């Protein structure tokens, strides 16, 4: 095949910049075309090979990403029926949310094709006996099951540890880790930091420092650690975020276990989702799922367009699942591994995010570690500062959510459609620490609009 590139003379970065400055007709290049991200990364209008001083091997198997279906378990028979129906309609894995340990987990799983379906659990409790039941099923059926136990994430989100019979949650986790060999136990709730308003650098650094607490406290970790991650709408930054997180995890984990791997279970963020003009949420989740695929997500659980205000429903789930099916089967996102490799822009972003996040991670460790800073309120304060800055950008119209703070339809009415309370819920309770609160950007504006309907 003829090499077409040989027919063109190479163009240097200097020549490109001169051409751009000519086209600007006197406007300042730096002020007009370079913008500064919340991570203090100056984004240029073009990148070339000179912008990539380091390249790292970040293997991302886009061809193997799985479509995950979220299912809240209340009525066990309906949950089984819904899981089977979802798998029949294109889902490839299932994440069960269970709030009651009285749920018969053996019955829940007995009809599912566990030999080729990964199962994730999001548990609102920490029960050794419950996990042992899951372990027995995984061992018997040679199933791939992730229990996603995250006591530190529980403390960060709820302000309290799980209630367990053992002295501490780490004691319980150590007991389990020595006795279970068929299931993955530990997860990191990275989504909390994103949904609460942390910058991308903070998300990466806090997730790593969060994981490092388990490395230092859990004696046996032989199964992959699951990172439950939310991705936002900053398309290329989110691709680079996942790549940088995987890169740094491997760098840190090899100090404890050179063979330890991580697993990314990714969902779109709630932070930029809106109540009004809710169909725009489908556009947001589509680009966010694209970032997740290109960034190397292992599984993706899409967020239905109506998840803020509707209870789980077949239509919303079907649309969310079909978005991923279209990306996978019609847009050919599953055909190429390492799709971001060779992009000067993404490589440059990956390098910068990794360097900044590693510096923040080291600072956390030098000052006592993540758990110490979490208990002292430092992590919450830093996230709140970032969230407040982003909120100010939204409130002043510098950060735009179409249909909400720009080009909004004043005829929209939502008051009679609310099946769920779509705003931050205040739950008065006694806590050990002040929890990190997830909050959407448009909440105040939406509450004002609802009050006027």
C-alpha positions in Angstrom: 0.0 0.0 0.0 1.3 3.4 -1.0 2.4 5.6 1.9 0.6 8.9 1.4 2.4 10.7 4.1 5.6 10.7 2.1 4.0 13.0 -0.4 3.6 15.8 2.2 6.3 17.9 3.8 6.3 17.8 7.6 4.9 20.9 9.3 6.6 22.1 12.5 4.6 23.4 15.5 6.1 26.8 14.9 4.7 26.9 11.4 1.3 25.9 12.7 1.3 28.6 15.3 2.4 31.2 12.7 -0.5 30.2 10.5 -3.0 30.4 13.4 -1.7 33.8 14.4 -2.1 35.0 10.8 -5.7 33.8 10.8 -6.5 35.5 14.1 -6.0 38.9 12.4 -4.3 40.6 15.4 -6.1 38.9 18.2 -3.9 37.6 21.0 -3.1 33.9 20.6 -2.8 33.1 24.3 -5.9 35.0 25.4 -8.1 33.9 22.4 -7.2 30.2 22.1 -5.7 28.9 25.3 -7.9 28.1 28.2 -7.1 27.1 31.7 -8.9 24.0 33.2 -9.9 23.6 36.9 -6.9 21.3 37.2 -4.7 24.3 36.2 -3.8 22.7 32.9 -3.5 25.2 30.0 -5.2 23.7 27.0 -3.8 24.7 23.6 -5.6 24.7 20.2 -3.3 22.0 18.8 -0.7 19.5 19.9 2.2 17.8 18.2 5.0 15.3 19.0 6.9 18.0 20.9 4.1 18.1 23.5 4.6 14.5 24.5 7.8 14.2 26.5 6.8 10.8 27.9 4.6 8.0 26.6 3.3 5.3 28.9 1.9 1.9 28.1 -1.7 2.1 29.4 -3.4 -1.0 28.1 -7.1 -0.4 27.6 -9.2 -3.2 26.2 -12.0 -1.2 24.6 -13.1 -4.4 22.7 -13.9 -6.1 26.0 -16.0 -3.6 27.9 -19.2 -5.0 29.3 -22.6 -3.4 29.4 -23.8 -3.4 33.0 -27.4 -3.2 34.2 -28.2 -1.6 37.6 -30.9 -3.3 39.6 -32.2 -2.3 43.0 -33.4 -5.4 44.9 -36.6 -5.0 46.8 -39.0 -7.6 45.4 -36.6 -10.5 44.8 -38.8 -12.2 42.1 -39.2 -9.0 40.1 -35.4 -8.4 40.4 -34.7 -11.9 39.0 -37.1 -11.3 36.2 -35.6 -7.9 35.4 -32.1 -9.3 35.4 -32.9 -12.1 33.0 -34.8 -9.7 30.7 -31.9 -7.2 30.8 -29.4 -9.9 29.9 -31.7 -11.1 27.1 -31.8 -7.5 25.7 -28.1 -6.9 25.6 -26.8 -6.4 29.1 -23.6 -8.4 29.8 -23.3 -7.9 33.6 -25.5 -6.9 36.5 -25.0 -4.7 39.5 -27.4 -5.5 42.4 -28.0 -2.9 45.1 -29.1 -4.6 48.3 -30.1 -2.8 51.5 -31.4 -5.7 53.5 -29.2 -8.7 54.4 -32.3 -10.8 54.8 -32.4 -11.0 51.0 -32.0 -14.6 49.8 -28.9 -14.2 47.7 -28.8 -17.8 46.7 -32.3 -17.5 45.2 -31.4 -14.2 43.6 -28.6 -15.7 41.6 -29.7 -19.3 41.0 -31.4 -18.7 37.6 -28.8 -16.3 36.2 -26.2 -17.5 33.7 -23.3 -16.9 36.0 -20.8 -18.8 33.8 -20.7 -15.8 31.4 -22.1 -12.9 33.4 -20.2 -10.8 35.9 -22.1 -9.8 39.0 -21.5 -6.8 41.1 -23.0 -6.1 44.5 -23.6 -2.7 46.1 -24.4 -3.5 49.7 -25.7 -1.0 52.3 -24.4 -3.2 55.1 -21.3 -5.3 55.9 -22.1 -8.9 56.8 -19.4 -11.6 56.8 -22.1 -14.3 56.6 -23.8 -12.7 53.6 -20.5 -12.4 51.8 -19.7 -16.0 52.6 -22.9 -17.1 50.9 -21.8 -15.2 47.8 -18.4 -16.8 48.0 -20.0 -20.3 48.1 -22.0 -19.5 45.0 -19.0 -18.2 43.1 -16.9 -21.2 44.0 -19.7 -23.7 43.1 -20.5 -22.1 39.8 -17.1 -20.7 38.9 -18.7 -17.3 38.7 -17.1 -13.8 38.4 -18.5 -11.8 41.4 -17.4 -8.5 42.8 -18.7 -7.8 46.3 -17.6 -4.1 46.2 -17.0 -3.7 49.9 -15.8 -0.2 50.8 -15.8 0.8 54.5 -13.8 3.9 53.9 -16.3 5.0 51.2 -19.1 4.3 53.6 -17.4 6.6 56.2 -16.8 9.3 53.6 -20.4 9.2 52.3 -22.4 8.5 55.4 -20.2 9.9 58.1 -20.1 6.5 60.0 -18.6 3.1 59.6 -20.6 0.0 58.8 -22.0 -1.7 61.9 -20.2 -5.1 62.4 -19.7 -7.6 65.1 -16.0 -7.2 64.9 -14.1 -4.3 66.6 -13.6 -2.5 63.3 -14.5 -2.7 59.6 -10.9 -3.5 58.9 -11.0 -6.5 61.2 -14.1 -7.8 59.4 -12.4 -7.3 56.0 -9.2 -9.0 57.1 -11.2 -12.0 58.3 -13.0 -12.2 55.0 -10.0 -11.7 52.8 -8.2 -14.7 54.4 -11.3 -17.0 53.9 -12.5 -16.0 50.5 -10.7 -16.9 47.3 -13.5 -16.9 44.6 -14.8 -13.3 44.9 -13.3 -9.9 44.7 -14.0 -8.0 48.0 -12.6 -4.5 47.9 -13.9 -1.5 45.9 -13.1 2.2 45.9 -16.1 4.7 45.6 -14.4 7.2 43.3 -17.8 8.3 42.1 -18.4 10.1 45.4 -15.6 12.6 44.8 -16.7 13.4 41.2 -20.4 13.8 42.1 -19.5 16.0 45.1 -17.5 18.4 42.8 -13.9 17.4 43.1 -11.5 18.3 40.2 -10.1 15.5 38.1 -6.7 15.7 39.8 -8.5 15.4 43.2 -10.5 12.4 42.0 -7.5 10.5 40.9 -5.4 11.4 44.0 -8.1 10.7 46.5 -9.0 7.4 44.8 -5.4 6.3 45.0 -4.9 7.4 48.6 -8.2 5.7 49.4 -6.9 2.5 47.9 -3.6 2.9 49.7 -5.3 2.7 53.0 -6.5 -0.8 52.2 -3.0 -1.8 51.0 -1.7 -0.8 54.4 -4.5 -2.4 56.5 -5.7 -5.5 54.6 -3.2 -8.4 54.8 -4.4 -10.4 51.8 -5.5 -8.8 48.5 -5.3 -11.3 45.7 -8.3 -10.2 43.6 -8.7 -7.0 41.5 -9.7 -3.9 43.3 -12.8 -2.4 41.7 -12.9 1.4 41.2 -16.5 2.6 40.9 -16.0 5.8 38.8 -18.2 8.6 37.5 -17.2 10.4 34.3 -18.2 13.9 33.5 -18.8 15.8 30.2 -15.2 17.1 29.7 -14.7 14.5 27.0 -10.9 14.3 26.5 -10.1 15.0 30.1 -12.2 12.1 31.2 -10.5 9.7 28.8 -7.2 10.9 30.2 -8.5 10.6 33.8 -9.2 6.9 33.4 -5.8 6.3 31.7 -3.9 8.2 34.4 -5.7 6.5 37.3 -4.9 3.0 35.8 -1.3 4.1 35.3 -0.8 5.4 38.8 -2.6 2.4 40.4 -0.2 0.0 38.8 2.7 2.2 39.9 1.5 2.2 43.6 0.1 -1.4 43.7 3.4 -3.0 42.6 5.0 -1.9 45.9 2.5 -4.3 47.6 1.6 -6.9 45.1 3.2 -6.7 41.6 0.4 -8.9 40.1 -2.5 -7.0 41.6 -4.9 -5.5 39.0 -7.7 -3.0 39.1 -11.1 -3.1 37.5 -13.1 0.0 36.3 -16.9 0.0 36.7 -17.9 3.3 35.2 -21.1 5.4 35.2 -22.0 8.9 33.9 -21.9 11.5 36.6 -25.1 12.9 38.2 -23.5 16.3 38.8 -24.4 17.8 35.4 -27.7 16.0 34.9 -30.8 18.2 34.9 -34.5 18.0 35.8 -35.7 20.4 33.1 -35.1 19.6 29.5 -34.2 16.1 30.7 -33.8 14.7 27.2 -30.4 16.5 27.0 -29.3 14.1 29.7 -29.2 11.4 26.9 -26.7 13.5 25.0 -24.6 14.0 28.1 -24.6 10.3 29.0 -23.7 9.3 25.4 -20.5 11.4 25.3 -19.7 10.3 28.9 -20.0 6.6 27.9 -17.8 7.3 24.9 -15.1 8.7 27.2 -15.5 5.7 29.5 -14.9 3.3 26.6 -12.0 5.1 25.1 -10.5 5.6 28.6 -10.5 1.9 29.3 -13.6 1.1 31.4 -14.1 -2.6 32.0 -17.8 -2.3 32.6 -20.2 0.6 32.0 -23.5 1.1 33.8 -25.3 3.9 32.0 -27.5 6.4 33.8 -31.1 6.6 32.5 -32.1 10.0 31.3 -34.9 10.2 33.9 -33.0 8.7 36.8 -33.3 12.0 38.8 -37.0 12.1 39.1 -38.4 8.7 38.0 -38.3 5.4 39.8 -36.6 2.5 37.9 -38.6 1.8 34.8 -38.4 -0.4 31.8 -38.3 2.4 29.3 -35.6 4.4 30.9 -33.4 1.3 31.4 -34.0 0.2 27.8 -32.9 3.6 26.4 -29.8 3.7 28.6 -28.9 0.1 27.6 -29.5 0.8 23.9 -27.1 3.8 24.0 -24.3 1.4 25.0 -25.5 -1.2 22.5 -25.3 1.4 19.7 -21.8 2.5 20.7 -20.7 -1.1 20.9 -22.4 -2.7 17.9 -23.1 0.1 15.5 -20.4 2.7 16.2 -17.7 0.1 16.4 -16.2 1.3 19.7 -15.4 -2.3 20.6 -13.2 -2.9 17.6 -9.9 -1.3 18.6 -7.9 -1.7 21.8 -5.8 1.2 23.2 -7.8 3.6 20.9 -6.3 6.8 22.6 -2.7 5.8 22.0 -0.9 8.1 19.7 -3.2 11.1 20.3 -0.8 13.9 21.3 -3.5 15.8 23.2 -4.7 12.8 25.2 -1.1 11.6 25.9 -0.2 15.1 27.1 -3.3 15.3 29.3 -2.6 11.9 30.7 0.9 12.9 31.6 -0.1 16.2 33.3 -3.0 14.7 35.2 -0.9 11.8 36.4 1.9 14.1 37.5 -0.4 16.5 39.4 -2.4 13.6 41.0 0.8 11.8 42.1 2.1 15.0 43.7 -1.2 15.4 45.6 -1.2 11.7 46.6 2.4 12.1 48.0 1.3 15.2 49.9 -1.6 13.3 51.5 0.7 10.4 52.5 3.3 12.8 53.9 0.6 14.4 56.1 -0.8 11.2 57.7 -2.7 9.5 54.9 -6.2 9.6 53.5 -8.1 8.3 56.5 -6.5 10.9 58.8 -7.3 13.7 56.4 -10.8 12.4 56.0 -11.4 12.3 59.7 -10.0 15.8 60.1 -12.3 17.2 57.4 -9.5 18.2 55.1 -10.7 16.1 52.2 -14.3 17.4 52.4 -13.1 21.0 52.7 -10.8 20.7 49.6 -13.7 19.1 47.6 -16.1 21.8 48.8 -13.7 24.5 47.6 -13.6 22.9 44.1 -17.4 22.4 44.1 -18.0 26.0 45.2 -15.8 27.3 42.4 -17.6 25.2 39.8 -21.0 26.2 41.2 -20.0 29.9 40.8 -19.1 29.3 37.2 -22.5 27.7 36.6 -24.4 30.4 38.5 -22.7 33.1 36.5 -23.3 31.4 33.2 -19.7 30.6 32.5 -20.3 26.9 32.8 -23.3 26.0 30.6 -25.9 23.3 30.9 -28.1 23.6 27.8 -31.8 23.8 28.6 -31.1 24.8 32.2 -29.0 28.0 32.5 -29.0 28.6 28.7 -31.6 28.2 26.0 -34.1 27.0 28.6 -37.7 26.3 27.7 -39.8 28.4 30.0 -42.9 26.3 29.2 -41.3 23.2 30.8 -43.3 21.8 33.8 -41.9 19.1 36.1 -43.8 19.4 39.4 -46.3 16.7 38.5 -43.7 14.3 37.2 -41.6 13.9 40.3 -41.6 10.3 41.6 -38.3 10.8 43.4 -36.9 13.8 45.4 -34.2 15.1 43.0 -32.3 17.3 45.5 -29.9 16.8 48.4 -31.7 15.1 51.2 -31.0 16.3 54.7 -30.8 13.3 57.1 -30.3 14.5 60.7 -28.2 11.9 62.5 -25.2 11.5 64.7 -22.0 11.0 62.7 -18.3 10.5 63.4 -17.3 13.0 60.6 -19.2 15.4 58.4 -20.0 13.4 55.3 -19.0 14.3 51.7 -22.2 15.4 50.0 -23.0 14.7 46.4 -24.8 17.7 44.8 -25.9 18.6 41.2 -25.0 22.0 39.8 -28.5 22.9 38.8 -30.3 22.1 42.1 -30.9 25.6 43.3 -32.1 26.9 39.9 -34.4 23.9 39.6 -35.9 24.5 43.0 -36.6 28.1 42.1 -38.4 27.1 38.9 -40.4 24.4 40.7 -41.6 26.9 43.3 -42.9 29.2 40.5 -44.9 26.5 38.6 
